[in-house]
Amino acid sequence: MKAAVLMKPGYEEGETLTIVDLLRRAGFECDTFFFEKPFVEGMHHMHIKADQPFHENTIKEYDLLILPGGRPGGANLATDPRVIELVRWFDSQNKYLGALCSGTMVLQQAGVLKGRKVTGYTGYEKKLTDGQFTGTLVEVDQNLITSQGPASPYPFAFRIMELFGVDPARFRHALMYDLAKGR
């Protein structure tokens, strides 16, 4: 189980790091990828060191591509032709694509939402027009996994675990997620 998480300047730190943390706890090989410099500045001005430089052929070996949100992180991903082509390739291979918050706009830009259920940040029903916007916390349709935003990385990561045959119950318990009444 290999997950690639793309980090462009302006990525949402809470979403990105929480997802990486949870998937690594669950035994995934989860790597972050940078595009210019290894230390990538997030939307809240945290500089986090990504694991590897972006390279399409390396990432194509992964089972799951994750597109976090953030301002302008999601837009920075959506305007990079290499990212768009990689998303299209993952979709054509029926490999999993995960996106949350403004990262869902990359899926829209790549043209992979047509007729599929999708969720995203508040108000994104007006932006994710190629898909069927549901407004649920986490939505799965075929190989697409989408989620709403900064408060949803836990249910997003738990759903990914389930899709890859990992029971998230012990992580929910160990992280006190259920005690906090998480969905």
N, C-alpha and C positions, 0 to 999 in steps of 0.2 A: 504494500500500500504506500504509494508515493504521491505526495501533494506538493505542488509548486505554488508559491504565493508571490505575486508580482508587487513590487514596491516602487512607486514613482513619487517624486516630491509632492507633498500634500496628502499622502495617504492618511487614513484615520488610524492613529496609533492603537486605540483601545480595541477596535475591531481586529486589526491585523495581528497584534501580539497575542490576544486572547485565543484566536483561532489556532495560531501556531502552537501555543502552549498546550491547548487541549488535545490537538491531534498528536503531538509528540507524546503526551502522557498515555494516549491510547495505542502507542506503538507504530504510528505512521512515521515514515521518513518524510518529514515536512521541511522543505527548504524555502528560504526567501531569496528573491532575485532582484538585483539592482540594475539600473540602466546606464548610469554615468559614474557615480562615485559610490564606494561601498557604504559610506555613512549617508543614509537617506533622511532628509528632513521631513517630518510629518506635519500635519496641519496645525498641531499645537507646539511646533518648533522643537520637538524632540528629535535628536539625531540618533538613529538606530542603525547599527551595522547589519547589512543584509549578508546572507551566506555566500552567494555566488553571483557572478555577472550574468546578465540576460544572454541567453543563446538559445535560439529556437530548437535546434536539434537536441540539445540537452533536455529541454523542457518537454519535448515530444515523448521522452521516455517515461514520463510521469503518468499516473492514472487519473489525476485530478488537477485542474488549473483553477486557482482561486484569485478573484479580482476584488480586492477590498475597496471600500469607498473612501471618502474624504474630499476635502475641497482644498486645492483642485485635483487631488489624487485621481478620482474617478475620471475626470475630464482629461487629465494627462494620459491615462491609459487609453481612453477612447479615441484620442487623436493620434496615436502612434500606429502607423500602418503595420508594423511588425506584430503588434499585439492583436490587431484585428485579424490578420492572416492566421495567427496562432489559434485564436478563438474559433475561427472557421474550420481550421484543420482538426481541432479537438472535437468539434461538433460532427464533422464528416466521418470521424473515426468512432463516433458514439462514446467518446471518453467524457468523463464528468467535467462539467463547468460549474463552478460555484461563484456567486457574486452577491454582494450585499450593498445596501445603501446606493451611493452613486456609482459603484462598480457595475450595477445592473445596466447602466447606460452603454457600457462596452458591448454587452450582448445585443442591445438595440442597434448600435452602430454597425456591428458585424452582421446583422440581418439574420440572427439565429432564433429570434423569438416568435416568428410567424406561427400563429395559431396555438401557441403554447401558454400554459398558465405561468404567471410570473408575479412576484411581489417586489416591493421596493420601498424606498423612503416615502414619507408622507407627501402627497401631491404628485408622486411619480406616475399615477394612473394617466396623467396628461402627457408624460414623456415616454413611457414604455408602450407606445401605441401599436406596435406590431404584435404584442402578446395580449393575453387575456388577464388583466390585472385583477388579482384576488384580494389583496390587502391582508392576507394572512401573515403570521409572523415568519414562517418558513414555508416555502412552496417547492415541491419537487414535481417536475414533468419530464419524463424520459430521463435524459442525461443532464438536465438543468436543475440546479439547486440555487434558489434565490432567497434572500432574507431582507428584512426591513432596514436595519441600521445599527447605531452604536449600542443599543441595549439587546441586540439579538445574536451576538456571536456564540453564546452558550447553546441555545437551541439549534442554531445553524450547525455548529460543530457536532453536537449530539446526533443530529439527523445524518450528517456525513458518516459518523461512526456506524450507525445502523445500516446505511446503504452498503458499507464495506464489511458487514457481518460482525461488528464489534458492539457488544451490549454496553450502552453508556451508563447503566444503572450504578455501577460502582463508582464512576467518576462523579455522577450527580450527588451521590452520598458523600464521598470523600471531600468534595468541594463545597459541601453544605448547600448545594443548589436547591434541593427539595425543601430544606429548612427555610430558605429564603423565599419559598413559594414561587420558584421559577417555573415557567411553562416549558 
